[in-house]
Amino acid sequence: MDSSLFIPLNEECHIRPTPMAKDRVKVMALPLMNETSERGVAKVAKRRTKYCGRALVAVICGLLIIATVLSAVYAKPRIVHDKLSPLQTARKKAIVEAFQHAWKGYSQNCFGHDTLHPVTNMCEDDLGGYGATAIDALSTAIMFGEEEAVLQILRHIAALDLIQVAGGSKIQVFEVTIRHLAGMISAWDLLNGPFESMARDPDLRQALYDQMVRLGDILACAFDTPSGIPHDWVDPVTCSSDDGAQSTVASAGTVVLEFGRLSDVTGDKRYATLAHRAEDYLLHPNPSGEPYPGLLGSFVSVATGELVDATGSWESSSDSYYEYLLKAYIYNAELYGTYLDRWLIAADSTIRSIGSHPYGHLEWTLLVLWDGPSLEQRMESLAWFAGGNFILGGMVTDNQTLVDYGLSIADAAGAVYNMTTTGLGGEFVTWNTSCEGTCDPRVSMQIADGRYRLRPEVLETWYYAYRATKDVKYRDWSWAAFEAIDRYCRTDVGFSGIKDVNAPDGGGKDDVQESFVFAEVMKYAYLTQLEDEDAPYHVQDSRTGAKNLWVYNTEGHPLRVAGR
């Protein structure tokens, strides 16, 4: 592997961010004069007049030089469409229309149920019957200005009986946290922030607050274990959880944002304390569960908090743990500073040991699975989010190596989407790293599983890539993917996954419309086309001195950064 890709390290093997420009500025103080006589005052005045004239010229020249340098440093790689251009307006309008189409199908046929099957038009309560699609769609509906839908969802939340679980007695802690709890908290932040003029009914707002607190209390029951590692399931009636011996790394490590924000909104630190206690086992893992520095296995013991395996990836079971190490720091740098340290170690190990390049394409990066020292060249679609995560980390730490590494993952995703018949990526991709059987770089990557399950991770990474570079190729790729979704996945009442991205018609539809179609697919597609720099919920490029006011959870719900 090219060692030039490695991140600069300090003596402790932590990634060393490039110094920010503001840290390189030295302030010079003018000397004070102590002459107090009349003559002395006159001399001082004369000297100051002469000095100020020269200083004014120097300042003007300095400003001209700074302006010239900045215009060169921050020059855009390609011409960016104006924020009011007809093209961008038409694209955003089309994405909002797609949201409206899917919302109409769900609200008219299955409102209040978790899931609409958009081919058979059947309803299912597969996430406890709380109305997962409605609550997961709420933050996007607010950001799209769909007030009628917002009010409908808020009324649903207000009337929801969280004790009643459809199809059983327990709810899934991870999914309900990232979809329902985060959706409610995000709505609270948005409606008390940039969209405060929407849904002004004080009773509905109070009900939203009360319900997110009740749901937080229910989910907190899952942490009542010997170690503090949460169980996967919890019974809202008895405040008891399942008796499973293990939890996934993702389940234990993907609550710090939601519980931390809930603590800050309510003033009750109990939620953040529970999340941090569970996370602490992952921040200080037993050596056998850390096959590479910062990179873990997939399962953790509920009884002891120790990792029980060394098989891991940036995919399901572990993915959002790595994602939240960085995002927790963005949310509250003072409280979660050590989380960034762990993320930087994981990022360095990924670059050194996990990143891989298909034969003939050193410019593309794919992420392998690991089982201890053994590596498998297979990548699940969920792992594409890592490109955006690296880019975000590079912007936050002002480290171009991290940004470039994330872009190489974003570009690999572009290559995968561009190589299929439908223009959409499959569920799994494999690749050759050497000349095996054929030496044609055009076929060194293969679609190993042709299903497209309406996954948002590629759109998410292209959004971060565009925010970091303003290169319109990422915006155009995102739009092309949206058009492909609209062409191959649209049904009369919504959008369905397809069975084969290389079949001319998509190979048929799988009749599944996950709630993240609303929460993430539509949102990231829209944000990538939104050039309005005044939108406070945009991801910011910290290298320019801008601060992130919001951070997106793993389900695409924006949460207001602590203290901002």
C-alpha positions as CSV (number, residue, x, y, z in Angstrom):
1,M,0.0,0.0,0.0
2,D,1.2,3.5,-0.8
3,S,2.6,4.9,2.4
4,S,1.9,8.4,1.2
5,L,-1.7,7.8,2.0
6,F,-1.0,7.3,5.7
7,I,-2.1,10.1,8.1
8,P,0.7,12.1,9.8
9,L,1.2,10.7,13.2
10,N,2.6,12.1,16.5
11,E,4.7,10.1,18.9
12,E,1.6,8.5,20.5
13,C,0.5,7.2,17.1
14,H,-2.5,9.6,17.0
15,I,-3.4,11.4,13.8
16,R,-1.9,14.9,13.8
17,P,-4.3,17.4,12.3
18,T,-2.8,20.1,10.1
19,P,-2.7,23.3,12.1
20,M,-5.7,25.6,11.5
21,A,-4.9,28.9,9.9
22,K,-6.0,30.8,13.0
23,D,-3.5,28.9,15.1
24,R,-0.7,30.2,12.9
25,V,-1.6,33.8,13.3
26,K,0.8,35.8,15.6
27,V,-0.5,39.0,17.2
28,M,2.0,41.9,17.5
29,A,1.4,44.5,20.2
30,L,2.5,48.1,19.7
31,P,4.9,49.4,22.3
32,L,3.4,51.8,24.9
33,M,5.0,55.3,25.3
34,N,5.3,56.9,28.7
35,E,6.3,60.5,27.8
36,T,3.9,62.7,29.7
37,S,5.4,66.2,29.2
38,E,3.8,68.6,26.8
39,R,6.8,68.3,24.5
40,G,6.7,64.6,24.9
41,V,3.0,64.5,24.0
42,A,3.7,66.5,20.8
43,K,6.5,64.1,19.8
44,V,4.3,61.1,20.4
45,A,1.5,62.6,18.4
46,K,3.9,63.3,15.5
47,R,5.4,59.8,15.6
48,R,1.9,58.2,15.8
49,T,0.7,60.2,12.8
50,K,3.7,59.1,10.8
51,Y,3.4,55.6,12.0
52,C,-0.4,55.4,11.4
53,G,0.1,56.6,7.8
54,R,2.6,53.8,7.1
55,A,0.5,51.3,9.1
56,L,-2.6,52.2,7.0
57,V,-0.7,51.5,3.8
58,A,0.6,48.2,5.2
59,V,-2.9,47.1,6.3
60,I,-4.4,47.9,2.9
61,C,-1.6,46.0,1.2
62,G,-1.9,43.1,3.6
63,L,-5.6,42.9,3.0
64,L,-5.1,42.8,-0.7
65,I,-2.6,40.0,-0.3
66,I,-4.9,38.0,2.0
67,A,-7.8,38.4,-0.5
68,T,-5.6,37.1,-3.3
69,V,-4.4,34.1,-1.3
70,L,-7.8,33.2,-0.1
71,S,-9.3,33.4,-3.6
72,A,-6.6,31.0,-4.7
73,V,-6.9,28.6,-1.8
74,Y,-10.6,28.4,-1.8
75,A,-11.2,28.5,-5.5
76,K,-13.9,26.0,-6.5
77,P,-12.7,23.1,-8.7
78,R,-15.6,23.6,-11.1
79,I,-18.3,26.1,-11.7
80,V,-21.1,25.6,-9.1
81,H,-24.7,26.3,-10.1
82,D,-26.2,29.4,-8.5
83,K,-28.5,28.6,-5.6
84,L,-31.4,30.1,-7.6
85,S,-30.6,28.4,-10.9
86,P,-33.5,26.8,-12.7
87,L,-31.6,23.5,-12.8
88,Q,-31.2,23.3,-9.0
89,T,-34.8,24.6,-8.4
90,A,-36.2,21.8,-10.7
91,R,-34.1,19.1,-9.0
92,K,-35.2,20.1,-5.5
93,K,-38.8,20.3,-6.7
94,A,-38.6,16.8,-8.1
95,I,-37.2,15.4,-4.9
96,V,-39.9,17.1,-2.8
97,E,-42.5,15.7,-5.2
98,A,-41.1,12.2,-4.7
99,F,-41.5,12.7,-0.9
100,Q,-45.0,13.9,-1.4
101,H,-45.8,10.9,-3.6
102,A,-44.5,8.4,-1.1
103,W,-46.1,10.2,1.9
104,K,-49.5,10.3,0.2
105,G,-49.3,6.6,-0.4
106,Y,-48.4,5.8,3.1
107,S,-50.7,8.3,4.8
108,Q,-53.7,7.2,2.8
109,N,-53.1,3.5,3.1
110,C,-51.1,2.7,6.2
111,F,-50.8,5.8,8.4
112,G,-50.0,4.9,12.0
113,H,-48.5,1.5,11.0
114,D,-44.7,1.0,10.8
115,T,-44.4,0.0,7.1
116,L,-46.2,0.2,3.8
117,H,-45.4,-2.5,1.3
118,P,-45.6,-0.4,-1.9
119,V,-46.4,-3.1,-4.4
120,T,-49.1,-5.1,-2.6
121,N,-50.3,-2.1,-0.7
122,M,-50.2,-4.0,2.5
123,C,-49.4,-2.6,6.0
124,E,-47.0,-4.1,8.6
125,D,-46.1,-3.3,12.2
126,D,-42.5,-4.6,12.2
127,L,-41.1,-2.1,14.7
128,G,-43.6,-2.2,17.5
129,G,-46.5,-0.5,15.8
130,Y,-45.5,3.1,16.9
131,G,-45.7,4.3,13.3
132,A,-42.0,4.1,12.3
133,T,-42.5,5.6,8.8
134,A,-44.4,8.6,10.2
135,I,-42.0,9.4,12.9
136,D,-38.9,8.8,10.7
137,A,-40.3,11.1,8.1
138,L,-40.9,14.0,10.5
139,S,-37.6,15.8,10.3
140,T,-37.6,15.6,6.5
141,A,-41.2,16.9,6.3
142,I,-40.2,19.9,8.5
143,M,-37.1,20.7,6.4
144,F,-39.2,20.4,3.2
145,G,-41.8,22.7,4.6
146,E,-44.6,20.1,4.4
147,E,-46.6,21.5,7.3
148,E,-49.7,19.5,6.7
149,A,-47.7,16.3,7.0
150,V,-45.9,17.7,10.0
151,L,-49.1,18.4,11.9
152,Q,-50.5,15.0,11.0
153,I,-47.4,13.3,12.4
154,L,-47.4,15.5,15.6
155,R,-51.0,14.6,16.2
156,H,-50.1,10.9,15.8
157,I,-47.2,11.2,18.3
158,A,-49.5,13.0,20.8
159,A,-52.0,10.2,20.7
160,L,-49.5,7.4,20.7
161,D,-49.6,4.9,23.6
162,L,-46.0,3.8,24.0
163,I,-47.0,1.0,26.3
164,Q,-48.8,-0.9,23.6
165,V,-46.5,-2.9,21.4
166,A,-48.0,-4.4,18.2
167,G,-47.1,-8.0,17.4
168,G,-45.4,-8.7,20.8
169,S,-44.3,-7.2,24.0
170,K,-40.9,-5.8,23.3
171,I,-39.4,-3.1,21.1
172,Q,-36.0,-3.2,19.4
173,V,-33.7,-0.7,21.3
174,F,-31.3,0.2,18.5
175,E,-33.9,0.8,15.8
176,V,-36.4,2.7,18.0
177,T,-33.5,4.9,19.3
178,I,-32.2,5.9,15.9
179,R,-35.6,6.2,14.2
180,H,-38.3,7.2,16.7
181,L,-36.4,8.8,19.6
182,A,-34.0,10.7,17.3
183,G,-36.9,11.7,15.0
184,M,-38.7,13.2,17.9
185,I,-35.7,15.0,19.3
186,S,-34.8,16.3,15.9
187,A,-38.3,17.6,15.4
188,W,-38.1,19.4,18.7
189,D,-34.8,21.0,17.8
190,L,-36.0,22.1,14.3
191,L,-39.3,23.5,15.5
192,N,-37.6,25.4,18.2
193,G,-34.9,26.6,15.8
194,P,-34.9,27.4,12.1
195,F,-38.6,26.2,11.6
196,E,-40.1,27.9,14.7
197,S,-42.8,29.4,12.6
198,M,-44.2,26.0,11.7
199,A,-46.6,23.9,13.8
200,R,-47.1,26.6,16.5
201,D,-49.8,24.7,18.4
202,P,-48.4,24.7,22.0
203,D,-50.3,21.5,22.9
204,L,-48.7,19.5,20.1
205,R,-45.3,20.8,20.9
206,Q,-45.7,19.9,24.6
207,A,-47.0,16.5,23.6
208,L,-43.9,16.0,21.4
209,Y,-41.6,16.8,24.4
210,D,-43.6,14.6,26.8
211,Q,-43.5,11.6,24.4
212,M,-39.8,11.8,23.7
213,V,-39.1,11.9,27.4
214,R,-41.4,8.9,27.9
215,L,-39.8,7.0,25.1
216,G,-36.3,7.8,26.5
217,D,-37.4,6.4,29.9
218,I,-38.6,3.2,28.3
219,L,-35.3,2.8,26.3
220,A,-33.3,3.5,29.4
221,C,-34.7,0.3,30.9
222,A,-32.5,-1.7,28.5
223,F,-29.4,-0.4,30.3
224,D,-30.3,-2.1,33.6
225,T,-27.7,-4.9,33.2
226,P,-24.6,-6.0,35.3
227,S,-22.3,-4.1,33.0
228,G,-24.5,-1.3,31.7
229,I,-24.3,-2.6,28.2
230,P,-27.9,-2.4,26.9
231,H,-29.9,-5.4,25.9
232,D,-31.3,-5.5,22.4
233,W,-35.0,-5.6,23.4
234,V,-37.1,-3.9,26.1
235,D,-40.6,-4.3,27.4
236,P,-42.3,-0.9,27.9
237,V,-44.8,-2.4,30.4
238,T,-42.4,-4.0,32.8
239,C,-39.3,-2.0,32.1
240,S,-37.5,-5.3,31.6
241,S,-35.3,-6.5,28.8
242,D,-34.5,-9.7,27.1
243,D,-32.0,-12.2,28.5
244,G,-29.6,-12.2,25.6
245,A,-26.0,-12.7,26.6
246,Q,-24.5,-10.4,23.9
247,S,-25.2,-7.1,22.2
248,T,-23.7,-5.7,19.1
249,V,-21.1,-3.0,19.2
250,A,-23.4,-0.8,17.2
251,S,-26.2,-1.2,19.7
252,A,-23.9,-0.3,22.6
253,G,-22.1,2.5,20.8
254,T,-25.0,4.2,18.9
255,V,-26.9,5.9,21.7
256,V,-24.6,8.6,22.8
257,L,-25.9,11.3,20.4
258,E,-29.6,10.6,21.1
259,F,-29.3,10.2,24.9
260,G,-26.8,13.0,25.2
261,R,-29.1,15.4,23.3
262,L,-32.1,14.2,25.4
263,S,-30.1,15.0,28.6
264,D,-29.3,18.5,27.3
265,V,-32.9,19.2,26.3
266,T,-34.4,17.9,29.5
267,G,-31.7,18.8,31.9
268,D,-31.7,15.2,33.2
269,K,-28.1,13.9,32.9
270,R,-29.2,10.3,33.6
271,Y,-29.6,9.5,29.9
272,A,-26.1,10.7,28.9
273,T,-24.6,8.9,31.9
274,L,-26.2,5.6,30.8
275,A,-24.9,6.0,27.2
276,H,-21.4,6.9,28.3
277,R,-21.1,4.0,30.7
278,A,-21.9,1.6,27.9
279,E,-19.6,3.4,25.5
280,D,-16.7,3.3,27.9
281,Y,-16.3,-0.5,27.4
282,L,-15.8,0.2,23.7
283,L,-13.4,3.1,24.3
284,H,-11.2,0.8,26.5
285,P,-11.7,-2.7,25.0
286,N,-10.0,-5.9,26.0
287,P,-7.1,-6.7,23.7
288,S,-8.6,-9.8,22.2
289,G,-11.5,-7.8,20.8
290,E,-9.3,-5.2,19.1
291,P,-7.6,-7.0,16.2
292,Y,-6.3,-3.6,14.9
293,P,-5.8,-0.4,17.0
294,G,-9.2,1.2,17.4
295,L,-11.0,-1.4,15.3
296,L,-13.2,-3.9,17.2
297,G,-15.1,-7.1,16.8
298,S,-18.9,-7.1,16.5
299,F,-20.3,-8.4,19.8
300,V,-19.9,-7.4,23.4
301,S,-20.9,-9.3,26.5
302,V,-23.9,-7.8,28.4
303,A,-22.6,-9.3,31.7
304,T,-19.0,-8.1,31.6
305,G,-18.7,-5.5,28.8
306,E,-15.9,-7.4,27.2
307,L,-15.8,-7.9,23.5
308,V,-16.4,-11.6,22.6
309,D,-15.1,-11.8,19.0
310,A,-12.6,-10.2,16.6
311,T,-14.7,-10.3,13.5
312,G,-15.6,-6.8,12.4
313,S,-16.2,-4.2,9.6
314,W,-17.5,-0.8,8.9
315,E,-20.8,-2.5,8.2
316,S,-23.8,-3.7,10.1
317,S,-23.2,-4.7,13.8
318,S,-20.4,-2.1,14.2
319,D,-20.8,0.7,11.6
320,S,-22.5,3.4,13.6
321,Y,-20.2,2.9,16.6
322,Y,-17.3,4.4,14.5
323,E,-19.7,7.0,13.0
324,Y,-20.7,8.2,16.5
325,L,-17.1,8.5,17.8
326,L,-16.6,11.4,15.5
327,K,-20.1,12.9,15.7
328,A,-20.2,12.8,19.5
329,Y,-17.1,15.0,19.5
330,I,-18.8,17.4,17.0
331,Y,-21.8,17.4,19.3
332,N,-19.9,18.3,22.4
333,A,-16.1,18.6,22.0
334,E,-15.5,19.3,25.7
335,L,-17.4,16.3,26.9
336,Y,-16.4,13.8,24.2
337,G,-12.8,14.7,23.4
338,T,-11.6,11.2,24.0
339,Y,-14.1,9.9,21.5
340,L,-12.3,11.8,18.7
341,D,-9.0,10.2,19.9
342,R,-10.5,6.8,19.4
343,W,-11.9,7.7,16.0
344,L,-8.6,8.9,14.8
345,I,-6.9,5.7,15.9
346,A,-9.6,3.7,14.1
347,A,-9.2,5.8,11.0
348,D,-5.5,5.4,10.9
349,S,-5.8,1.6,11.3
350,T,-8.4,1.6,8.5
351,I,-6.0,3.4,6.1
352,R,-3.0,1.2,7.1
353,S,-4.7,-2.2,7.2
354,I,-8.3,-2.3,6.0
355,G,-8.6,0.0,2.9
356,S,-8.1,-1.9,-0.4
357,H,-8.0,-0.9,-4.0
358,P,-9.4,-2.9,-7.0
359,Y,-6.8,-3.9,-9.5
360,G,-5.8,-1.0,-11.8
361,H,-7.6,1.6,-9.6
362,L,-5.4,3.0,-6.8
363,E,-7.7,6.0,-6.9
364,W,-10.7,4.0,-5.5
365,T,-10.9,2.7,-2.0
366,L,-13.0,-0.2,-0.7
367,L,-13.2,-1.5,2.9
368,V,-12.7,-5.1,3.6
369,L,-14.1,-7.3,6.4
370,W,-11.7,-8.6,9.1
371,D,-11.7,-11.7,11.2
372,G,-8.6,-11.1,13.3
373,P,-5.7,-10.9,10.9
374,S,-7.8,-12.5,8.0
375,L,-9.3,-10.1,5.5
376,E,-12.1,-10.7,3.0
377,Q,-12.5,-8.5,0.0
378,R,-16.2,-7.9,0.3
379,M,-18.1,-4.7,1.1
380,E,-21.7,-4.3,2.1
381,S,-23.6,-1.3,0.9
382,L,-24.0,-0.1,4.5
383,A,-20.3,0.6,4.7
384,W,-20.4,3.3,2.0
385,F,-21.2,5.8,4.8
386,A,-17.6,5.6,5.8
387,G,-16.6,7.8,2.9
388,G,-18.6,10.7,4.3
389,N,-17.4,9.9,7.8
390,F,-13.8,10.2,6.8
391,I,-14.5,13.4,4.9
392,L,-16.3,14.9,7.9
393,G,-13.4,13.9,10.1
394,G,-11.0,15.6,7.8
395,M,-12.9,18.8,7.7
396,V,-13.3,18.8,11.5
397,T,-9.6,18.1,12.2
398,D,-8.3,20.1,9.1
399,N,-6.5,17.0,7.8
400,Q,-6.5,16.7,4.0
401,T,-5.4,13.1,4.1
402,L,-8.6,12.1,5.8
403,V,-10.7,14.2,3.3
404,D,-8.9,12.6,0.3
405,Y,-9.3,9.1,1.7
406,G,-13.0,9.7,2.1
407,L,-13.2,11.0,-1.4
408,S,-11.5,7.9,-2.7
409,I,-14.4,5.9,-1.2
410,A,-17.0,8.3,-2.6
411,D,-15.4,7.9,-6.0
412,A,-15.4,4.1,-5.7
413,A,-19.1,4.3,-5.0
414,G,-19.5,6.5,-8.2
415,A,-17.7,3.8,-10.2
416,V,-20.0,1.0,-8.8
417,Y,-23.1,3.0,-9.6
418,N,-21.9,3.9,-13.1
419,M,-21.1,0.2,-13.9
420,T,-24.6,-1.2,-13.5
421,T,-27.5,-1.3,-15.9
422,T,-29.9,0.7,-13.6
423,G,-27.3,3.2,-12.3
424,L,-27.8,1.9,-8.7
425,G,-25.4,-0.1,-6.6
426,G,-26.0,-3.6,-5.3
427,E,-26.0,-4.9,-1.7
428,F,-22.5,-6.3,-1.9
429,V,-19.5,-5.7,-4.0
430,T,-16.3,-7.8,-4.3
431,W,-13.1,-7.0,-6.1
432,N,-9.7,-8.3,-7.2
433,T,-6.5,-6.6,-6.0
434,S,-4.2,-8.3,-8.5
435,C,-4.2,-9.7,-12.0
436,E,-6.3,-12.8,-11.4
437,G,-7.7,-14.5,-14.5
438,T,-8.0,-11.2,-16.3
439,C,-5.9,-8.1,-16.3
440,D,-8.7,-5.8,-17.3
441,P,-9.1,-3.1,-14.7
442,R,-12.6,-2.5,-16.1
443,V,-13.8,-5.7,-14.5
444,S,-11.8,-5.7,-11.3
445,M,-14.9,-4.9,-9.3
446,Q,-18.0,-7.1,-9.3
447,I,-21.6,-6.9,-8.0
448,A,-21.9,-9.9,-5.7
449,D,-25.5,-9.2,-4.7
450,G,-27.6,-7.3,-7.1
451,R,-30.3,-6.2,-4.8
452,Y,-30.9,-2.4,-4.2
453,R,-32.7,-2.0,-0.9
454,L,-33.1,1.7,-1.1
455,R,-30.0,2.2,0.9
456,P,-29.0,5.9,1.6
457,E,-25.3,5.5,2.5
458,V,-23.9,6.4,-1.0
459,L,-26.1,9.5,-1.2
460,E,-25.0,10.4,2.3
461,T,-21.3,10.2,1.4
462,W,-21.8,12.2,-1.8
463,Y,-23.4,14.9,0.2
464,Y,-20.3,15.2,2.5
465,A,-18.1,15.0,-0.6
466,Y,-19.9,17.9,-2.2
467,R,-19.8,19.9,1.0
468,A,-16.0,19.4,1.2
469,T,-15.1,20.1,-2.4
470,K,-18.1,21.8,-4.1
471,D,-17.2,19.6,-7.1
472,V,-20.5,19.3,-9.0
473,K,-19.7,15.7,-10.0
474,Y,-20.9,14.6,-6.6
475,R,-24.1,16.6,-7.0
476,D,-24.6,15.2,-10.5
477,W,-24.0,11.6,-9.3
478,S,-26.5,12.1,-6.5
479,W,-29.1,13.4,-8.9
480,A,-28.5,10.5,-11.3
481,A,-29.0,8.1,-8.5
482,F,-32.2,9.8,-7.5
483,E,-33.5,9.7,-11.1
484,A,-32.7,5.9,-11.2
485,I,-34.6,5.4,-8.0
486,D,-37.5,7.3,-9.4
487,R,-37.4,5.3,-12.6
488,Y,-36.9,1.8,-11.3
489,C,-38.3,1.9,-7.7
490,R,-41.4,4.1,-7.9
491,T,-44.8,2.4,-7.5
492,D,-48.3,3.7,-7.5
493,V,-48.1,4.4,-3.7
494,G,-44.4,4.8,-2.9
495,F,-40.9,3.3,-3.7
496,S,-39.8,-0.3,-3.5
497,G,-36.4,-1.9,-3.5
498,I,-35.4,-3.8,-6.6
499,K,-33.9,-7.3,-7.0
500,D,-31.2,-6.9,-9.6
501,V,-29.4,-3.7,-10.5
502,N,-28.0,-5.2,-13.6
503,A,-31.4,-6.3,-15.0
504,P,-33.0,-3.9,-17.6
505,D,-36.1,-3.5,-15.5
506,G,-34.4,-3.8,-12.1
507,G,-35.3,-7.5,-11.9
508,G,-38.6,-6.8,-10.3
509,K,-39.5,-5.1,-7.0
510,D,-39.1,-6.6,-3.5
511,D,-42.2,-4.8,-2.1
512,V,-40.2,-3.2,0.8
513,Q,-40.2,0.5,1.6
514,E,-38.1,1.1,4.7
515,S,-38.8,4.2,6.7
516,F,-35.3,5.5,5.9
517,V,-36.5,6.3,2.4
518,F,-38.1,9.3,4.0
519,A,-35.5,10.0,6.7
520,E,-32.4,9.7,4.6
521,V,-32.8,9.0,0.9
522,M,-35.0,12.0,0.2
523,K,-33.1,14.2,2.7
524,Y,-29.6,13.6,1.5
525,A,-30.6,13.8,-2.2
526,Y,-32.2,17.2,-1.4
527,L,-29.4,18.6,0.7
528,T,-26.9,17.8,-2.0
529,Q,-28.9,20.0,-4.4
530,L,-29.4,22.8,-1.8
531,E,-26.8,25.5,-2.4
532,D,-28.2,27.8,0.2
533,E,-25.3,28.5,2.5
534,D,-27.6,30.2,5.0
535,A,-29.3,26.9,5.8
536,P,-28.0,26.3,9.3
537,Y,-28.5,22.6,9.2
538,H,-26.0,22.2,6.4
539,V,-22.8,20.3,7.3
540,Q,-20.0,22.9,7.5
541,D,-16.4,22.8,6.3
542,S,-14.5,23.5,9.5
543,R,-11.4,24.1,7.6
544,T,-12.8,27.5,6.6
545,G,-13.5,28.4,10.2
546,A,-17.2,27.6,10.0
547,K,-18.8,25.7,12.9
548,N,-21.2,22.9,12.7
549,L,-24.5,23.9,14.3
550,W,-26.1,20.5,13.7
551,V,-25.0,16.9,13.6
552,Y,-26.8,14.2,11.8
553,N,-27.5,10.9,13.6
554,T,-27.1,7.6,11.8
555,E,-30.7,7.8,10.5
556,G,-30.2,11.2,9.0
557,H,-32.0,13.2,11.8
558,P,-30.3,16.6,12.5
559,L,-29.6,17.3,16.2
560,R,-28.6,20.7,17.4
561,V,-25.0,20.8,18.6
562,A,-24.7,21.4,22.3
563,G,-24.5,25.1,23.3
564,R,-25.2,26.4,19.8
